[in-house]
Amino acid sequence: MNSKLTVEWQVGYYRLPENERQTVQDHTVQLDFYDVESDAQEAAEKLLSEGKGYNIGLTETHAGDPVDSWKLRLIDGEPDWV
């Protein structure tokens, strides 16, 4: 039996800044899924630059299990993953 490890990238974010969230939906994290890390990073950086995502995180999963994660922030106007 040949099993292939499934690697997936999840971008998690909120649609509003924390101080503007009021409803249950506002406090529900949005998740977008990608097969390629660079696609996930580009999508996350676009959300941040367009002001459409807040508290953005990127999670690497193997077979559905999280193995690593990073937070996206702006430093001197440039995206930075920590």
Backbone as CSV, one residue per row, in Angstrom:
resi,resn,N_x,N_y,N_z,CA_x,CA_y,CA_z,C_x,C_y,C_z
1,MET,0.843,-1.176,0.000,0.000,0.000,0.000,0.891,1.243,0.000
2,ASN,0.676,2.125,-0.926,1.468,3.334,-1.061,0.608,4.525,-0.661
3,SER,0.897,5.098,0.495,0.112,6.248,0.941,0.928,7.522,0.751
4,LYS,0.290,8.500,0.177,0.932,9.785,-0.067,0.497,10.768,1.013
5,LEU,1.464,11.470,1.592,1.180,12.448,2.616,0.511,13.668,1.974
6,THR,-0.652,14.034,2.480,-1.367,15.191,1.967,-0.945,16.425,2.754
7,VAL,-0.351,17.392,2.055,0.046,18.653,2.674,-0.912,19.725,2.188
8,GLU,-1.454,20.471,3.126,-2.402,21.524,2.798,-2.038,22.772,3.599
9,TRP,-2.382,23.912,3.054,-2.106,25.201,3.690,-3.431,25.894,3.967
10,GLN,-3.613,26.337,5.201,-4.841,27.016,5.607,-4.534,28.468,5.963
11,VAL,-5.287,29.374,5.380,-5.201,30.784,5.753,-6.420,31.079,6.615
12,GLY,-6.172,31.468,7.854,-7.247,31.818,8.778,-7.223,33.308,9.055
13,TYR,-8.395,33.930,9.085,-8.464,35.377,9.299,-9.865,35.784,9.730
14,TYR,-9.951,37.000,10.240,-11.242,37.619,10.573,-11.503,38.718,9.559
15,ARG,-12.748,38.998,9.298,-13.112,40.028,8.321,-13.119,41.433,8.905
16,LEU,-13.097,41.537,10.225,-13.111,42.842,10.895,-12.000,42.900,11.937
17,PRO,-11.525,44.114,12.244,-10.579,44.248,13.355,-11.269,43.835,14.659
18,GLU,-10.488,43.425,15.628,-11.034,42.900,16.878,-12.000,43.882,17.556
19,ASN,-11.672,45.161,17.561,-12.522,46.135,18.266,-13.831,46.438,17.541
20,GLU,-14.003,45.939,16.309,-15.250,46.157,15.560,-16.133,44.910,15.500
21,ARG,-15.683,43.799,16.014,-16.463,42.564,15.951,-17.576,42.592,16.991
22,GLN,-18.817,42.373,16.513,-19.958,42.416,17.422,-20.800,41.155,17.377
23,THR,-21.012,40.599,16.199,-21.900,39.439,16.072,-21.097,38.141,16.143
24,VAL,-21.818,37.038,16.258,-21.173,35.724,16.247,-20.396,35.532,14.946
25,GLN,-20.988,35.956,13.843,-20.316,35.829,12.548,-19.020,36.653,12.522
26,ASP,-19.036,37.839,13.112,-17.837,38.672,13.180,-16.705,37.973,13.922
27,HIS,-17.069,37.157,14.919,-16.080,36.473,15.763,-15.736,35.073,15.249
28,THR,-16.245,34.720,14.077,-15.968,33.410,13.486,-14.824,33.537,12.490
29,VAL,-13.787,32.737,12.707,-12.630,32.783,11.815,-13.009,32.248,10.435
30,GLN,-12.496,32.892,9.410,-12.682,32.444,8.026,-11.481,31.571,7.670
31,LEU,-11.707,30.485,6.957,-10.619,29.596,6.542,-10.643,29.413,5.039
32,ASP,-9.496,29.631,4.420,-9.305,29.353,3.000,-8.220,28.287,2.890
33,PHE,-8.371,27.361,1.953,-7.473,26.217,1.838,-6.726,26.247,0.512
34,TYR,-5.447,25.878,0.556,-4.584,25.898,-0.630,-3.696,24.652,-0.638
35,ASP,-3.351,24.212,-1.845,-2.449,23.071,-2.009,-0.989,23.502,-2.098
36,VAL,-0.760,24.784,-2.407,0.601,25.278,-2.619,0.874,26.414,-1.634
37,GLU,2.000,26.330,-0.928,2.334,27.326,0.096,2.386,28.742,-0.472
38,SER,3.020,28.928,-1.619,3.153,30.281,-2.178,1.788,30.877,-2.530
39,ASP,0.859,30.056,-2.974,-0.507,30.542,-3.260,-1.176,31.029,-1.982
40,ALA,-0.998,30.274,-0.902,-1.590,30.641,0.385,-0.984,31.938,0.903
41,GLN,0.331,32.066,0.803,0.991,33.286,1.272,0.543,34.503,0.460
42,GLU,0.471,34.362,-0.845,0.026,35.471,-1.702,-1.405,35.890,-1.370
43,ALA,-2.272,34.923,-1.169,-3.671,35.225,-0.837,-3.759,35.946,0.504
44,ALA,-2.994,35.492,1.487,-3.004,36.115,2.808,-2.471,37.542,2.739
45,GLU,-1.390,37.727,2.011,-0.807,39.065,1.884,-1.754,40.010,1.148
46,LYS,-2.499,39.490,0.190,-3.485,40.308,-0.526,-4.616,40.723,0.423
47,LEU,-5.097,39.785,1.253,-6.128,40.120,2.244,-5.662,41.260,3.138
48,LEU,-4.415,41.169,3.593,-3.875,42.187,4.488,-3.734,43.530,3.774
49,SER,-3.157,43.515,2.583,-2.911,44.772,1.867,-4.199,45.464,1.444
50,GLU,-5.251,44.698,1.193,-6.539,45.272,0.783,-7.446,45.585,1.974
51,GLY,-6.972,45.290,3.185,-7.774,45.561,4.374,-8.977,44.657,4.510
52,LYS,-8.910,43.458,3.924,-10.037,42.524,3.969,-9.841,41.392,4.977
53,GLY,-8.684,41.355,5.648,-8.414,40.307,6.619,-7.624,40.843,7.794
54,TYR,-7.927,40.341,8.992,-7.280,40.778,10.223,-6.889,39.545,11.026
55,ASN,-5.821,39.673,11.819,-5.321,38.545,12.614,-5.105,37.331,11.708
56,ILE,-4.356,37.525,10.649,-4.175,36.502,9.621,-3.094,35.507,10.042
57,GLY,-3.409,34.238,9.885,-2.459,33.182,10.181,-2.399,32.173,9.049
58,LEU,-1.256,31.524,8.929,-1.046,30.473,7.932,-0.671,29.204,8.677
59,THR,-1.372,28.118,8.392,-1.108,26.845,9.056,-0.803,25.785,8.015
60,GLU,0.289,25.072,8.236,0.661,23.927,7.397,0.079,22.675,8.042
61,THR,-0.638,21.886,7.246,-1.196,20.639,7.767,-0.682,19.456,6.955
62,HIS,-0.501,18.344,7.627,-0.147,17.079,6.992,-1.251,16.095,7.325
63,ALA,-1.920,15.623,6.290,-3.036,14.688,6.458,-4.078,15.243,7.427
64,GLY,-4.277,16.577,7.373,-5.290,17.220,8.201,-4.833,17.650,9.579
65,ASP,-3.617,17.267,9.970,-3.106,17.632,11.291,-2.177,18.838,11.187
66,PRO,-2.394,19.880,11.999,-1.520,21.047,11.948,-0.114,20.688,12.426
67,VAL,0.895,21.147,11.678,2.281,20.870,12.060,3.086,22.142,12.300
68,ASP,2.659,23.263,11.745,3.358,24.526,11.954,2.434,25.678,11.594
69,SER,2.690,26.842,12.168,1.856,27.998,11.841,2.661,29.283,11.979
70,TRP,2.193,30.307,11.267,2.833,31.612,11.251,1.757,32.682,11.295
71,LYS,2.112,33.854,11.793,1.231,35.019,11.801,1.769,36.019,10.787
72,LEU,0.862,36.728,10.139,1.230,37.745,9.166,1.050,39.118,9.791
73,ARG,2.078,39.953,9.655,1.996,41.323,10.148,2.720,42.241,9.170
74,LEU,2.494,43.525,9.315,3.191,44.509,8.489,4.311,45.134,9.300
75,ILE,5.493,45.193,8.711,6.633,45.888,9.311,7.129,46.873,8.271
76,ASP,7.087,48.158,8.611,7.464,49.225,7.674,6.720,49.086,6.356
77,GLY,5.439,48.708,6.441,4.605,48.610,5.254,4.805,47.348,4.423
78,GLU,5.665,46.450,4.881,5.945,45.202,4.157,5.423,44.004,4.936
79,PRO,4.861,43.008,4.238,4.388,41.809,4.941,5.544,41.036,5.553
80,ASP,5.320,40.516,6.751,6.349,39.751,7.470,5.673,38.570,8.163
81,TRP,6.224,37.374,7.950,5.686,36.156,8.568,6.505,35.828,9.805
82,VAL,5.835,35.692,10.934,6.512,35.345,12.185,5.846,34.147,12.830
